[in-house]
Amino acid sequence: MNYLLDQGLARSTVGYLREMGIESEHVGNLGMAASSDKEILDEGRKRGWVVVTLDADFHALLALSEASSPSVIRVRIEGMKGDQVARIIGRVQEAASIDLEEGVAITVTERRIAIRRLPLSAK
């Protein structure tokens, strides 16, 4: 499973994930630092990668478009360093790898991991 990290996440997360054997790329390293959320979702879908973000707009875009991919992990814990984000992604992958392959919107807080199947309803 591969991950596309949004601009708000530390670029160093990519290195930590690779040390864990998890392939990833940061949008800034792909020349997409100024890309819209929709463009990032489209890139994740095109690559078949899970998008990881701090931004609630990604889940809203999935709901409005009724898209069934890509899976999106929204981390609702701010101020984390790259190694901390990498550990969270690793935990989510362990807990929900099959779900991530099938298409889900995941929200991670300090207390829980909430999983919703795609497509989401905007209603």
Secondary structure by P-SEA (a helix, b strand, c coil): cbbbbccccccaaaaaaaaaccccccccccccccccaaaaaaaaaaacbbbbcccaaaaaaaaaacccccbbbbbccccccaaaaaaaaaaaaaacaaaaaabbbbbbcccbbbbbccccccc
